[in-house]
């Protein structure tokens, strides 16, 4: 029985870093993009559930699905000419995801 491959497994098999670090260092940097402290600072008085359009006590799959849909919609690369607003909204969406999904904070 083979183990299911995860998203980060590609970093272990494909190294095109050209001396800029090992695949493990790239994976570590990817995971450390935003901490819970930074996420709380970005959101301040905003409710993560409202930002991700979620009901009270959402499941992990609901959080992930909502994050992915909103991230696609508000990614700055998908909004040419409106990068500033898209970037602000995307940061809030990502911060809400960090707090709800990765940090597991209940609201």
Backbone torsions as a table, in degrees:
resi	resn	phi	psi	omega
1	UNK	NA	126.5	-178.2
2	UNK	-92.9	150.3	179.2
3	UNK	-77.7	138.2	178.5
4	UNK	-67.4	133.1	-179.2
5	UNK	-77.0	138.4	176.2
6	UNK	-98.1	170.4	-178.6
7	UNK	-58.6	-41.0	-174.7
8	UNK	-78.5	-10.1	-179.8
9	UNK	-63.2	-26.7	178.6
10	UNK	-62.5	-30.4	178.8
11	UNK	-66.3	-27.4	-177.2
12	UNK	-78.8	-26.0	-175.5
13	UNK	-101.6	-18.0	-177.0
14	UNK	-125.6	110.7	-178.5
15	UNK	-118.5	107.1	176.6
16	UNK	-121.2	36.9	-173.9
17	UNK	-77.9	-16.8	179.8
18	UNK	49.3	44.7	177.6
19	UNK	82.7	6.0	-179.3
20	UNK	-91.3	10.0	178.5
21	UNK	132.1	161.1	-179.3
22	UNK	-80.9	163.8	176.4
23	UNK	-57.8	-34.1	177.9
24	UNK	-65.6	-36.9	177.0
25	UNK	-67.4	-38.0	176.8
26	UNK	-63.9	-44.0	179.9
27	UNK	-63.1	-41.8	178.9
28	UNK	-63.0	-43.7	178.5
29	UNK	-63.5	-37.2	178.8
30	UNK	-62.0	-42.4	-178.5
31	UNK	-71.6	-24.4	-175.1
32	UNK	-97.5	23.8	-178.3
33	UNK	-62.0	-42.5	-179.1
34	UNK	-144.6	131.8	177.8
35	UNK	-92.8	169.7	176.8
36	UNK	-62.2	-35.6	178.8
37	UNK	-64.3	-45.3	178.1
38	UNK	-63.6	-38.7	-179.9
39	UNK	-63.7	-43.7	178.2
40	UNK	-63.2	-38.0	179.7
41	UNK	-65.8	-39.7	179.8
42	UNK	-67.5	-41.7	-176.2
43	UNK	-79.5	-35.1	-177.3
44	UNK	46.3	-98.0	-176.0
45	UNK	-97.0	0.1	-179.5
46	UNK	-79.8	145.3	178.6
47	UNK	-90.8	122.2	-179.0
48	UNK	-60.5	-32.6	179.1
49	UNK	-65.1	-39.7	178.6
50	UNK	-67.4	-42.0	-179.4
51	UNK	-61.7	-40.4	-179.4
52	UNK	-92.2	6.2	179.4
53	UNK	55.2	50.5	-176.5
54	UNK	-114.5	152.6	173.9
55	UNK	-77.9	174.0	175.2
56	UNK	-63.8	144.2	179.1
57	UNK	52.6	58.6	179.1
58	UNK	-73.9	155.1	175.3
59	UNK	-80.3	165.2	178.2
60	UNK	-59.9	-39.0	-178.9
61	UNK	-67.9	-35.3	176.7
62	UNK	-65.4	-42.2	179.8
63	UNK	-62.4	-48.1	-177.6
64	UNK	-62.9	-44.2	-179.0
65	UNK	-63.8	-46.7	179.9
66	UNK	-62.6	-42.9	178.2
67	UNK	-59.0	-47.6	-177.4
68	UNK	-62.6	-42.8	179.7
69	UNK	-64.0	-46.4	-179.5
70	UNK	-70.2	-35.2	178.6
71	UNK	-64.6	-39.5	176.8
72	UNK	-65.1	-40.5	-178.1
73	UNK	-68.7	-41.2	-172.3
74	UNK	-105.3	9.5	177.3
75	UNK	-63.4	134.3	-177.8
76	UNK	-55.8	-32.3	178.5
77	UNK	-68.2	-23.0	-179.7
78	UNK	-89.7	-3.6	-176.8
79	UNK	-126.6	64.1	179.5
80	UNK	-63.7	136.6	-178.2
81	UNK	88.6	-9.6	-179.3
82	UNK	-135.5	35.7	-173.2
83	UNK	-64.0	-36.1	-175.5
84	UNK	-65.4	-49.7	178.8
85	UNK	-65.1	-42.9	-179.4
86	UNK	-62.2	-40.9	179.9
87	UNK	-63.6	-42.9	178.5
88	UNK	-62.5	-46.7	-179.9
89	UNK	-66.3	-40.0	-179.5
90	UNK	-62.8	-40.9	178.5
91	UNK	-62.2	-41.0	178.9
92	UNK	-67.0	-40.1	178.6
93	UNK	-62.8	-45.5	-179.8
94	UNK	-65.9	-40.0	178.6
95	UNK	-63.5	-41.7	178.0
96	UNK	-63.0	-41.0	178.0
97	UNK	-62.3	-45.3	179.9
98	UNK	-57.8	-47.1	-176.9
99	UNK	-68.2	-42.7	-175.2
100	UNK	-81.3	-43.5	-173.0
101	UNK	-90.1	-52.9	-173.6
102	UNK	-84.1	-38.4	179.3
103	UNK	-85.5	-22.5	177.9
104	UNK	69.7	28.4	-179.6
105	UNK	-77.0	133.5	178.0
106	UNK	-96.4	140.9	-179.6
107	UNK	-115.3	NA	NA
